[in-house]
Amino acid sequence: MKIVILAGGSGTRLWPLSRKSSPKQFIKIFNNRSLFQETIERNKPHQFMVVTNETQYFLVVDQAAESKIKNLSYILEPMGRNTAPAIALACLKFDPEDIVLVTPSDHFIENVDNYRQMMKEAETLASDGYLVTFGIKPSFPSTGYGYIESDGTNVLSFKEKPELALAKKYLEKKSFFWNSGMFMFKAGAYLNELKKNAPEIYSKSVKAIKKTITENNITRISEENMMDIPSDSIDYAVMEKCKTVKMVFADIGWSDLGSFDELSNVIPKDTDNNAVIGQHLPLDSKNNLIISKTDKLISTIGVEDLIIIETDDALLVTKKGHSQKVKQIVEKLAQINSPLTDIHTTVHRPWGTYQILLEMPEKYKIKKIVVSPKHKLSLQKHFHRNEHWIVVSGMAKITNGTESYYLKENESTYIPMGQIHRLENPGKIDLVMIEAQVGGYLGEDDIVRLDDDFKRI
C-alpha cells in the first residue's frame, strides 16, 4: 500500500503552539512525539509519499529521521491548492493499480488496533475499484465537520458543515457520520474520477508532473505550474460526484484536534480534571487545559474551565468553549504583520535551527545557532547588519570574504555588513554558536543567497 500523507497547514487553530512554519502536526505534544510522527508509526511498514511545502519539508525530514523512517518520497508544493490537486500529484507518481491511503498528518487516533482492522476492510473495497471514505460516529453535534449519510457501506450523500440545529438532527438520526478526511482507492481509480468530474484539475496536474524533475525522492512543483491548477477539495471535486463510493465505519478514537477544546479531551487528566502538559501547580482549580512549552511553572488559584497556553513569546488565555475563535486572534496579528503568526523563537532550517534569545528592533538581535553535522548555510550577504559569531561547542568552518578559516570552542569572528560569508559544520557533532547582529534592520529577509545546498536561491 502507498501512504499519501498530507502535511501542509497554516497553523492557526492551535496558536500559539502552532505557527505557519510549524503547524500542529509537528508539535510534540504526546510523549514528546508529534502527530506527524504518530501518523507514520501507525502506517508502518508501507511506503510513504509526503505532500508538503519547502518551509515544512525540513521538519518532515527531521521528524521522520527521529522515527527511523527512511522509505519516504516527497512532493513539494510552492503553495497550497487544496486536497484534490495534492492527491492527484501523488497518484500520478504511482502505478494505476497501486492501493493508496490518503491521510492528513494532524489527526489524533487512539485505537491503533481498530485502525489497522479498518484499513484491511477498506483495502478489500478499494481492490474492487471503489473509492473509500471513512466515517466517524458523532459524539456531539459538531458544526466544524462535514457529514456523510450512509446506509452501511453505501454512501447516500455528503453534507456540508451544518448549523447547530441541523447538526443536532444528524446526531439523532444515527445514519450520519463525521467525514474524517481519510480516503483509500486505487491510484488509477481516483485519477479516472478526477478526469471525469474535474478535468481541468486532472490535466493541469498531469502537466505539472510532466514538467518536474525528481531528485533524491523529491519532486518539486514549479510555482507557475502549481498556480495553474484550480484549487478544490477532494470532497467537492470527486467524492460528492462519484457513483462508486463506499464508507467504512471508523471506531478508532478519532479527533482532528481542530481546537484547544478538542485537544483537552485527549490529554490525560489529574484528579481535578485538569489536562496538563508542563509544570502546573493548582489550588482550587479544575476542568482546565494548561500547556506550557517552556520551563516556567504555571500556578492557578480558584479558576475553572480555562485554557492557558504558554510559549516563549506568547500567552493565550481563554474560556473553554471559545477556542475556535483563536483563528480570529491570528487574523488580527496578520493584519499588523506580526511575526508571531509565522515562527517560534526557535526556527527550523534545512541546516539546523536558530533561537532568538534577545532582540531590540533596529538595534540588535542575539541568536543561538545550531548547525547539524556536515551541513552548511548558504553563501550569502546582508545589506543592513553586521554579525559577530562565537563558537560555543563544535568546530566551525568560516568563509569571510576571500578568507576561509576554522574556529573552535570559545573563538570568535566578525562579519561586516555587505561581506559575502558562509558558516559550515565540518564535524560529526552539532556546531553551537552565538550570533550577535547589530544594525538598523534585522529582518530575516535581509539576505542575498549566492549559493545554497537547498535550492533556496
Secondary structure as the mmCIF struct_conf table of DSSP 4:
data_model
#
loop_
_struct_conf.conf_type_id
_struct_conf.id
_struct_conf.beg_label_comp_id
_struct_conf.beg_label_asym_id
_struct_conf.beg_label_seq_id
_struct_conf.end_label_comp_id
_struct_conf.end_label_asym_id
_struct_conf.end_label_seq_id
STRN STRN1 LYS A 2 LEU A 6
TURN_TY1_P TURN_TY1_P1 ARG A 13 LEU A 17
STRN STRN2 ARG A 19 ARG A 19
TURN_TY1_P TURN_TY1_P2 LYS A 20 SER A 21
STRN STRN3 SER A 22 SER A 22
HELX_RH_3T_P HELX_RH_3T_P1 LYS A 24 PHE A 26
STRN STRN4 LYS A 28 PHE A 30
TURN_TY1_P TURN_TY1_P3 ASN A 31 ASN A 32
STRN STRN5 ARG A 33 SER A 34
HELX_RH_AL_P HELX_RH_AL_P1 LEU A 35 ARG A 42
TURN_TY1_P TURN_TY1_P4 ASN A 43 PRO A 45
BEND BEND1 HIS A 46 HIS A 46
STRN STRN6 GLN A 47 ASN A 53
HELX_RH_AL_P HELX_RH_AL_P2 GLU A 54 GLU A 66
TURN_TY1_P TURN_TY1_P5 SER A 67 LYS A 68
STRN STRN7 LEU A 72 GLU A 77
BEND BEND2 PRO A 78 MET A 79
HELX_RH_AL_P HELX_RH_AL_P3 THR A 83 CYS A 91
TURN_TY1_P TURN_TY1_P6 LEU A 92 LYS A 93
BEND BEND3 PHE A 94 PHE A 94
TURN_TY1_P TURN_TY1_P7 PRO A 96 GLU A 97
STRN STRN8 ILE A 99 PRO A 104
BEND BEND4 SER A 105 ASP A 106
STRN STRN9 PHE A 108 ILE A 109
BEND BEND5 GLU A 110 GLU A 110
HELX_RH_AL_P HELX_RH_AL_P4 VAL A 112 SER A 127
TURN_TY1_P TURN_TY1_P8 ASP A 128 GLY A 129
STRN STRN10 LEU A 131 ILE A 136
BEND BEND6 SER A 139 PHE A 140
BEND BEND7 THR A 143 TYR A 145
STRN STRN11 TYR A 147 ASP A 151
TURN_TY1_P TURN_TY1_P9 GLY A 152 THR A 153
STRN STRN12 ASN A 154 LYS A 159
HELX_LH_PP_P HELX_LH_PP_P1 GLU A 160 GLU A 163
HELX_RH_AL_P HELX_RH_AL_P5 LEU A 164 LYS A 173
BEND BEND8 LYS A 174 SER A 175
STRN STRN13 PHE A 176 LYS A 186
HELX_RH_AL_P HELX_RH_AL_P6 ALA A 187 ASN A 197
HELX_RH_AL_P HELX_RH_AL_P7 PRO A 199 LYS A 210
TURN_TY1_P TURN_TY1_P10 LYS A 211 LYS A 211
STRN STRN14 THR A 214 GLU A 215
TURN_TY1_P TURN_TY1_P11 ASN A 216 ASN A 217
STRN STRN15 ILE A 218 ARG A 220
HELX_LH_PP_P HELX_LH_PP_P2 ILE A 221 SER A 222
HELX_RH_AL_P HELX_RH_AL_P8 GLU A 223 ASP A 228
BEND BEND9 ILE A 229 ILE A 229
HELX_LH_PP_P HELX_LH_PP_P3 PRO A 230 SER A 231
HELX_RH_AL_P HELX_RH_AL_P9 ILE A 234 ILE A 234
HELX_RH_PI_P HELX_RH_PI_P1 ASP A 235 MET A 239
TURN_TY1_P TURN_TY1_P12 GLU A 240 LYS A 241
BEND BEND10 LYS A 243 THR A 244
STRN STRN16 VAL A 245 PHE A 249
BEND BEND11 ILE A 252 ILE A 252
STRN STRN17 TRP A 254 SER A 255
BEND BEND12 SER A 259 SER A 259
HELX_RH_AL_P HELX_RH_AL_P10 PHE A 260 VAL A 266
BEND BEND13 ILE A 267 ILE A 267
STRN STRN18 LYS A 269 LYS A 269
TURN_TY1_P TURN_TY1_P13 THR A 271 ASP A 272
STRN STRN19 ALA A 275 ILE A 277
BEND BEND14 GLY A 278 GLY A 278
STRN STRN20 GLN A 279 LEU A 283
BEND BEND15 ASP A 284 ASP A 284
STRN STRN21 LYS A 286 LYS A 286
BEND BEND16 ASN A 287 ASN A 287
STRN STRN22 LEU A 289 SER A 292
BEND BEND17 LYS A 293 ASP A 295
STRN STRN23 LEU A 297 ILE A 301
BEND BEND18 GLY A 302 GLY A 302
STRN STRN24 GLU A 304 GLU A 304
BEND BEND19 ASP A 305 ASP A 305
STRN STRN25 LEU A 306 GLU A 310
BEND BEND20 ASP A 312 ASP A 313
STRN STRN26 LEU A 315 LYS A 319
TURN_TY1_P TURN_TY1_P14 LYS A 320 GLY A 321
HELX_RH_3T_P HELX_RH_3T_P2 SER A 323 LYS A 325
HELX_RH_AL_P HELX_RH_AL_P11 VAL A 326 GLN A 335
TURN_TY1_P TURN_TY1_P15 ILE A 336 ASN A 337
HELX_RH_3T_P HELX_RH_3T_P3 PRO A 339 THR A 341
TURN_TY1_P TURN_TY1_P16 ASP A 342 ASP A 342
BEND BEND21 THR A 345 THR A 345
STRN STRN27 THR A 346 ARG A 349
TURN_TY1_P TURN_TY1_P17 PRO A 350 TRP A 351
STRN STRN28 GLY A 352 MET A 360
TURN_TY1_P TURN_TY1_P18 PRO A 361 LYS A 363
STRN STRN29 TYR A 364 VAL A 371
TURN_TY1_P TURN_TY1_P19 PRO A 373 LYS A 374
STRN STRN30 LYS A 376 LYS A 376
HELX_LH_PP_P HELX_LH_PP_P4 LEU A 377 SER A 378
STRN STRN31 LEU A 379 LYS A 381
BEND BEND22 PHE A 383 HIS A 384
STRN STRN32 ARG A 385 SER A 393
BEND BEND23 GLY A 394 GLY A 394
STRN STRN33 ALA A 396 ASN A 400
TURN_TY1_P TURN_TY1_P20 GLY A 401 THR A 402
STRN STRN34 GLU A 403 LEU A 407
TURN_TY1_P TURN_TY1_P21 GLU A 409 ASN A 410
STRN STRN35 SER A 412 ILE A 415
TURN_TY1_P TURN_TY1_P22 MET A 417 GLY A 418
STRN STRN36 HIS A 421 GLU A 424
BEND BEND24 GLY A 427 ILE A 429
STRN STRN37 LEU A 431 GLY A 439
BEND BEND25 GLY A 440 GLY A 440
TURN_TY1_P TURN_TY1_P23 GLU A 444 ASP A 445
STRN STRN38 VAL A 448 ASP A 451
TURN_TY1_P TURN_TY1_P24 ASP A 453 PHE A 454
BEND BEND26 LYS A 455 LYS A 455
#
